[in-house]
Amino acid sequence: MSASAPRKYLQLRPRAFLQTAPCAAEMTALFNCWSASGIEGAPCKEAALNVSKCIASSGGKGAAKGANLNQQLTRLQIPAVNHPRRYR
């Protein structure tokens, strides 16, 4: 199967891309605090600082390689997806 041939089936992401978010625990704590005390409450200041520290320390890795949905959809060669203006 050459690289330009249309794919007959969709492929799932390999396990290497299926990782947990680096700051998921901190974000969960912040959302739980907001739901308990309201978004504008001062009790969530510490949780918000923890999230910002985690994001700053993780460093922006950017998008995962091969995760661009538009590239994957153009490989399928579905006219309504690739050229949506023609099929409105």
Secondary structure per residue as TSV (DSSP state, phi and psi in degrees):
chain	resnum	aa	ss	phi	psi
A	1	M	-	360.0	119.0
A	2	S	-	-79.0	168.7
A	3	A	T	-69.2	-26.4
A	4	S	T	-90.9	-8.1
A	5	A	S	-71.7	143.5
A	6	P	-	-69.3	146.5
A	7	R	-	-84.4	141.4
A	8	K	S	-92.3	-10.2
A	9	Y	S	-147.9	160.4
A	10	L	-	-88.6	144.4
A	11	Q	-	-107.9	141.5
A	12	L	-	-84.0	161.1
A	13	R	-	-65.3	142.9
A	14	P	-	-66.4	162.9
A	15	R	G	-61.6	-22.3
A	16	A	G	-62.9	-30.3
A	17	F	G	-87.9	-13.9
A	18	L	-	-88.1	80.7
A	19	Q	-	-121.8	157.8
A	20	T	-	-76.0	154.4
A	21	A	-	-66.6	140.7
A	22	P	T	-65.2	-28.3
A	23	C	T	-116.4	29.4
A	24	A	H	-64.7	-39.8
A	25	A	H	-66.6	-41.3
A	26	E	H	-67.5	-40.5
A	27	M	H	-65.7	-39.2
A	28	T	H	-62.8	-41.9
A	29	A	H	-63.6	-39.6
A	30	L	H	-66.2	-44.4
A	31	F	H	-65.0	-38.9
A	32	N	H	-64.7	-38.9
A	33	C	H	-64.8	-43.6
A	34	W	H	-62.4	-40.8
A	35	S	H	-69.7	-28.1
A	36	A	H	-82.1	-38.4
A	37	S	H	-119.0	0.1
A	38	G	-	92.8	154.7
A	39	I	T	-69.2	-35.9
A	40	E	T	-90.6	13.3
A	41	G	-	-79.8	145.2
A	42	A	G	-74.5	-20.3
A	43	P	G	-64.1	-17.2
A	44	C	G	-92.1	7.3
A	45	K	H	-63.2	-41.4
A	46	E	H	-65.9	-40.6
A	47	A	H	-65.3	-38.1
A	48	A	H	-66.4	-38.8
A	49	L	H	-65.4	-37.9
A	50	N	H	-63.2	-39.7
A	51	V	H	-65.6	-45.2
A	52	S	H	-66.2	-36.2
A	53	K	H	-65.7	-41.0
A	54	C	H	-64.5	-43.4
A	55	I	H	-65.4	-40.4
A	56	A	H	-67.4	-36.5
A	57	S	H	-80.0	-24.3
A	58	S	H	-74.8	-26.2
A	59	G	-	71.8	132.9
A	60	G	-	-70.4	114.2
A	61	K	-	-85.8	-16.3
A	62	G	-	82.6	-169.7
A	63	A	S	-73.8	148.3
A	64	A	-	-69.2	144.7
A	65	K	T	-66.0	129.4
A	66	G	T	82.6	11.0
A	67	A	-	-96.7	6.0
A	68	N	-	-76.9	111.7
A	69	L	H	-65.3	-35.7
A	70	N	H	-63.6	-38.7
A	71	Q	H	-63.8	-40.4
A	72	Q	H	-67.9	-37.9
A	73	L	H	-69.2	-34.6
A	74	T	H	-69.2	-25.1
A	75	R	H	-68.5	-27.0
A	76	L	H	-71.7	-21.6
A	77	Q	T	55.8	52.3
A	78	I	-	-100.1	117.5
A	79	P	H	-58.1	-40.4
A	80	A	H	-69.0	-23.5
A	81	V	H	-88.3	-43.3
A	82	N	H	-75.0	-32.1
A	83	H	-	-131.6	72.8
A	84	P	G	-66.8	-24.6
A	85	R	G	-70.4	-26.3
A	86	R	G	-74.6	-22.7
A	87	Y	G	-115.8	33.5
A	88	R	-	-83.7	360.0
